[in-house]
């Protein structure tokens, strides 16, 4: 992240806590939609529970990769692009878990489809909240690289 001309690295604990906080929001969303679509509490709980494990690992990797990209670290467009990329990854995970647990393609498509809409919005809000949380940023990191030269 670049603030005041200084690139601030985000710590691994910060990335981990962001992953956990997002997973809480995401698991609730998954459980609610799975329950509304399948009408089966056990299936909904199973999908949401497994997602807790798979998505924390996937999201942590997603966060660490995005720290390598210096493009618009505080920008609204970056948060939106991250949300869309993450939702693609997350929707694939949701689709496969739902298909494995329910054995029904239409449930898996429905659950992953509705989440693609609700979770982009929820993730965008999550990113904007974390933007204002200073914990876990290294304030004494290296100077920011100069902007790319215009062609």
Phi and psi restraints in degrees (value plus and minus 20) as a CYANA .aco file:
   2 UNK   PHI    -137.6   -97.6
   2 UNK   PSI      99.1   139.1
   3 UNK   PHI    -152.5  -112.5
   3 UNK   PSI     117.6   157.6
   4 UNK   PHI      33.1    73.1
   4 UNK   PSI      16.4    56.4
   5 UNK   PHI      54.1    94.1
   5 UNK   PSI     -11.2    28.8
   6 UNK   PHI    -140.0  -100.0
   6 UNK   PSI     108.7   148.7
   7 UNK   PHI     -97.7   -57.7
   7 UNK   PSI     105.6   145.6
   8 UNK   PHI    -130.0   -90.0
   8 UNK   PSI      99.5   139.5
   9 UNK   PHI     -96.7   -56.7
   9 UNK   PSI     127.5   167.5
  10 UNK   PHI    -120.3   -80.3
  10 UNK   PSI     113.6   153.6
  11 UNK   PHI     -91.9   -51.9
  11 UNK   PSI     139.4   179.4
  12 UNK   PHI     -82.1   -42.1
  12 UNK   PSI     -61.5   -21.5
  13 UNK   PHI     -80.4   -40.4
  13 UNK   PSI     -57.8   -17.8
  14 UNK   PHI     -82.3   -42.3
  14 UNK   PSI     -66.4   -26.4
  15 UNK   PHI     -80.1   -40.1
  15 UNK   PSI     -59.5   -19.5
  16 UNK   PHI     -85.9   -45.9
  16 UNK   PSI     -65.0   -25.0
  17 UNK   PHI     -86.1   -46.1
  17 UNK   PSI     -57.6   -17.6
  18 UNK   PHI     -81.0   -41.0
  18 UNK   PSI     -62.1   -22.1
  19 UNK   PHI     -81.6   -41.6
  19 UNK   PSI     -63.7   -23.7
  20 UNK   PHI     -87.6   -47.6
  20 UNK   PSI     -63.5   -23.5
  21 UNK   PHI     -84.0   -44.0
  21 UNK   PSI     -60.2   -20.2
  22 UNK   PHI     -86.6   -46.6
  22 UNK   PSI     -57.7   -17.7
  23 UNK   PHI     -85.4   -45.4
  23 UNK   PSI     -54.4   -14.4
  24 UNK   PHI     -81.8   -41.8
  24 UNK   PSI     -68.8   -28.8
  25 UNK   PHI     -82.3   -42.3
  25 UNK   PSI     -67.3   -27.3
  26 UNK   PHI     -84.8   -44.8
  26 UNK   PSI     -58.2   -18.2
  27 UNK   PHI     -86.3   -46.3
  27 UNK   PSI     -61.5   -21.5
  28 UNK   PHI     -81.1   -41.1
  28 UNK   PSI     -63.5   -23.5
  29 UNK   PHI     -82.1   -42.1
  29 UNK   PSI     -66.0   -26.0
  30 UNK   PHI     -80.6   -40.6
  30 UNK   PSI     -66.5   -26.5
  31 UNK   PHI     -81.0   -41.0
  31 UNK   PSI     -67.3   -27.3
  32 UNK   PHI     -81.2   -41.2
  32 UNK   PSI     -70.0   -30.0
  33 UNK   PHI     -86.4   -46.4
  33 UNK   PSI     -59.2   -19.2
  34 UNK   PHI     -82.7   -42.7
  34 UNK   PSI     -60.8   -20.8
  35 UNK   PHI     -86.6   -46.6
  35 UNK   PSI     -64.2   -24.2
  36 UNK   PHI     -84.3   -44.3
  36 UNK   PSI     -54.4   -14.4
  37 UNK   PHI    -103.1   -63.1
  37 UNK   PSI     -64.3   -24.3
  38 UNK   PHI    -111.0   -71.0
  38 UNK   PSI     -45.2    -5.2
  39 UNK   PHI      40.7    80.7
  39 UNK   PSI       6.3    46.3
  40 UNK   PHI    -145.8  -105.8
  40 UNK   PSI      81.4   121.4
  41 UNK   PHI     -77.2   -37.2
  41 UNK   PSI     -59.1   -19.1
  42 UNK   PHI     -85.9   -45.9
  42 UNK   PSI     -63.4   -23.4
  43 UNK   PHI     -84.0   -44.0
  43 UNK   PSI     -63.5   -23.5
  44 UNK   PHI     -81.8   -41.8
  44 UNK   PSI     -64.0   -24.0
  45 UNK   PHI     -87.0   -47.0
  45 UNK   PSI     -56.4   -16.4
  46 UNK   PHI     -86.3   -46.3
  46 UNK   PSI     -65.6   -25.6
  47 UNK   PHI     -81.0   -41.0
  47 UNK   PSI     -69.1   -29.1
  48 UNK   PHI     -83.7   -43.7
  48 UNK   PSI     -59.1   -19.1
  49 UNK   PHI     -86.7   -46.7
  49 UNK   PSI     -65.3   -25.3
  50 UNK   PHI     -84.6   -44.6
  50 UNK   PSI     -57.5   -17.5
  51 UNK   PHI     -81.0   -41.0
  51 UNK   PSI     -53.2   -13.2
  52 UNK   PHI     -76.1   -36.1
  52 UNK   PSI     -61.4   -21.4
  53 UNK   PHI     -95.8   -55.8
  53 UNK   PSI     -70.7   -30.7
  54 UNK   PHI     -88.4   -48.4
  54 UNK   PSI     -60.5   -20.5
  55 UNK   PHI     -98.6   -58.6
  55 UNK   PSI     -47.0    -7.0
  56 UNK   PHI     -82.0   -42.0
  56 UNK   PSI     -64.9   -24.9
  57 UNK   PHI     -86.1   -46.1
  57 UNK   PSI     -64.3   -24.3
  58 UNK   PHI     -84.0   -44.0
  58 UNK   PSI     -62.7   -22.7
  59 UNK   PHI     -88.3   -48.3
  59 UNK   PSI     -59.6   -19.6
  60 UNK   PHI     -78.9   -38.9
  60 UNK   PSI     -66.8   -26.8
  61 UNK   PHI     -81.7   -41.7
  61 UNK   PSI     -60.3   -20.3
  62 UNK   PHI     -79.7   -39.7
  62 UNK   PSI     -67.5   -27.5
  63 UNK   PHI     -81.0   -41.0
  63 UNK   PSI     -66.3   -26.3
  64 UNK   PHI     -83.4   -43.4
  64 UNK   PSI     -58.9   -18.9
  65 UNK   PHI     -85.5   -45.5
  65 UNK   PSI     -60.1   -20.1
  66 UNK   PHI     -87.5   -47.5
  66 UNK   PSI     -43.6    -3.6
  67 UNK   PHI     -89.1   -49.1
  67 UNK   PSI     -36.4     3.6
  68 UNK   PHI    -103.2   -63.2
  68 UNK   PSI     -32.1     7.9
  69 UNK   PHI    -122.5   -82.5
  69 UNK   PSI      95.4   135.4
  70 UNK   PHI    -104.3   -64.3
  70 UNK   PSI     -20.2    19.8
  71 UNK   PHI     -84.2   -44.2
  71 UNK   PSI     101.7   141.7
  72 UNK   PHI      18.8    58.8
  72 UNK   PSI      43.0    83.0
  73 UNK   PHI     -78.8   -38.8
  73 UNK   PSI     -47.3    -7.3
  74 UNK   PHI    -129.3   -89.3
  74 UNK   PSI     -10.7    29.3
  75 UNK   PHI     -98.6   -58.6
  75 UNK   PSI     129.9   169.9
  76 UNK   PHI     -86.2   -46.2
  76 UNK   PSI     -58.4   -18.4
  77 UNK   PHI     -85.6   -45.6
  77 UNK   PSI     -59.3   -19.3
  78 UNK   PHI     -80.2   -40.2
  78 UNK   PSI     -66.2   -26.2
  79 UNK   PHI     -80.1   -40.1
  79 UNK   PSI     -58.6   -18.6
  80 UNK   PHI     -88.9   -48.9
  80 UNK   PSI     -63.9   -23.9
  81 UNK   PHI     -83.4   -43.4
  81 UNK   PSI     -63.2   -23.2
  82 UNK   PHI     -79.0   -39.0
  82 UNK   PSI     -60.0   -20.0
  83 UNK   PHI     -83.0   -43.0
  83 UNK   PSI     -62.4   -22.4
  84 UNK   PHI     -88.7   -48.7
  84 UNK   PSI     -63.9   -23.9
  85 UNK   PHI     -82.0   -42.0
  85 UNK   PSI     -67.1   -27.1
  86 UNK   PHI     -82.1   -42.1
  86 UNK   PSI     -60.7   -20.7
  87 UNK   PHI     -84.7   -44.7
  87 UNK   PSI     -56.1   -16.1
  88 UNK   PHI     -80.6   -40.6
  88 UNK   PSI     -68.9   -28.9
  89 UNK   PHI     -82.2   -42.2
  89 UNK   PSI     -68.2   -28.2
  90 UNK   PHI     -84.0   -44.0
  90 UNK   PSI     -57.8   -17.8
  91 UNK   PHI     -87.1   -47.1
  91 UNK   PSI     -57.4   -17.4
  92 UNK   PHI     -81.6   -41.6
  92 UNK   PSI     -64.1   -24.1
  93 UNK   PHI     -81.7   -41.7
  93 UNK   PSI     -67.0   -27.0
  94 UNK   PHI     -80.9   -40.9
  94 UNK   PSI     -64.1   -24.1
  95 UNK   PHI     -78.2   -38.2
  95 UNK   PSI     -71.5   -31.5
  96 UNK   PHI     -85.6   -45.6
  96 UNK   PSI     -61.9   -21.9
  97 UNK   PHI     -83.7   -43.7
  97 UNK   PSI     -63.2   -23.2
  98 UNK   PHI     -83.9   -43.9
  98 UNK   PSI     -60.3   -20.3
  99 UNK   PHI     -85.8   -45.8
  99 UNK   PSI     -63.3   -23.3
 100 UNK   PHI     -83.8   -43.8
 100 UNK   PSI     -64.5   -24.5
 101 UNK   PHI     -94.9   -54.9
 101 UNK   PSI     -64.3   -24.3
 102 UNK   PHI    -110.3   -70.3
 102 UNK   PSI     -46.9    -6.9
 103 UNK   PHI      52.0    92.0
 103 UNK   PSI      -8.4    31.6
 104 UNK   PHI    -141.9  -101.9
 104 UNK   PSI      98.8   138.8
 105 UNK   PHI     -80.3   -40.3
 105 UNK   PSI     -61.5   -21.5
 106 UNK   PHI     -86.9   -46.9
 106 UNK   PSI     -52.2   -12.2
 107 UNK   PHI     -86.4   -46.4
 107 UNK   PSI     -66.1   -26.1
 108 UNK   PHI     -81.9   -41.9
 108 UNK   PSI     -64.4   -24.4
 109 UNK   PHI     -85.1   -45.1
 109 UNK   PSI     -62.6   -22.6
 110 UNK   PHI     -85.5   -45.5
 110 UNK   PSI     -66.9   -26.9
 111 UNK   PHI     -84.1   -44.1
 111 UNK   PSI     -70.1   -30.1
 112 UNK   PHI     -84.6   -44.6
 112 UNK   PSI     -56.6   -16.6
 113 UNK   PHI     -85.3   -45.3
 113 UNK   PSI     -67.5   -27.5
 114 UNK   PHI     -88.7   -48.7
 114 UNK   PSI     -55.2   -15.2
 115 UNK   PHI     -85.7   -45.7
 115 UNK   PSI     -52.4   -12.4
 116 UNK   PHI     -78.3   -38.3
 116 UNK   PSI     -51.3   -11.3
 117 UNK   PHI    -103.6   -63.6
 117 UNK   PSI     -72.2   -32.2
 118 UNK   PHI     -89.4   -49.4
 118 UNK   PSI     -57.8   -17.8
 119 UNK   PHI     -98.1   -58.1
 119 UNK   PSI     -43.8    -3.8
 120 UNK   PHI     -81.6   -41.6
 120 UNK   PSI     -66.5   -26.5
 121 UNK   PHI     -83.9   -43.9
 121 UNK   PSI     -66.2   -26.2
 122 UNK   PHI     -83.5   -43.5
 122 UNK   PSI     -59.8   -19.8
 123 UNK   PHI     -87.4   -47.4
 123 UNK   PSI     -61.1   -21.1
 124 UNK   PHI     -77.6   -37.6
 124 UNK   PSI     -66.2   -26.2
 125 UNK   PHI     -82.4   -42.4
 125 UNK   PSI     -60.6   -20.6
 126 UNK   PHI     -79.7   -39.7
 126 UNK   PSI     -65.7   -25.7
 127 UNK   PHI     -81.5   -41.5
 127 UNK   PSI     -61.5   -21.5
 128 UNK   PHI     -88.5   -48.5
 128 UNK   PSI     -56.3   -16.3
 129 UNK   PHI     -85.1   -45.1
 129 UNK   PSI     -66.5   -26.5
 130 UNK   PHI     -86.6   -46.6
 130 UNK   PSI     -42.8    -2.8
 131 UNK   PHI     -80.4   -40.4
 131 UNK   PSI     -53.7   -13.7
 132 UNK   PHI    -111.9   -71.9
 132 UNK   PSI     -22.4    17.6
 133 UNK   PHI    -109.4   -69.4
 133 UNK   PSI      94.1   134.1
 134 UNK   PHI     -99.2   -59.2
 134 UNK   PSI     -38.5     1.5
 135 UNK   PHI     -77.2   -37.2
 135 UNK   PSI     114.8   154.8
 136 UNK   PHI      67.5   107.5
 136 UNK   PSI     -12.5    27.5
 137 UNK   PHI    -121.2   -81.2
 137 UNK   PSI     118.2   158.2
 138 UNK   PHI    -107.4   -67.4
 138 UNK   PSI      84.5   124.5
 139 UNK   PHI     -93.5   -53.5
 139 UNK   PSI     -35.8     4.2
 140 UNK   PHI    -129.3   -89.3
 140 UNK   PSI      15.5    55.5
 141 UNK   PHI     -98.2   -58.2
 141 UNK   PSI    -198.8  -158.8
 142 UNK   PHI     -87.6   -47.6
 142 UNK   PSI     138.5   178.5
 143 UNK   PHI     -81.9   -41.9
 143 UNK   PSI     130.3   170.3
 144 UNK   PHI     -89.7   -49.7
 144 UNK   PSI     125.7   165.7
 145 UNK   PHI     -88.6   -48.6
 145 UNK   PSI     132.9   172.9
 146 UNK   PHI     -87.0   -47.0
 146 UNK   PSI     132.9   172.9
 147 UNK   PHI     -84.8   -44.8
 147 UNK   PSI     134.1   174.1
 148 UNK   PHI     -81.8   -41.8
 148 UNK   PSI     125.3   165.3
 149 UNK   PHI     -91.0   -51.0
 149 UNK   PSI     123.5   163.5
 150 UNK   PHI     -91.4   -51.4
 150 UNK   PSI     121.0   161.0
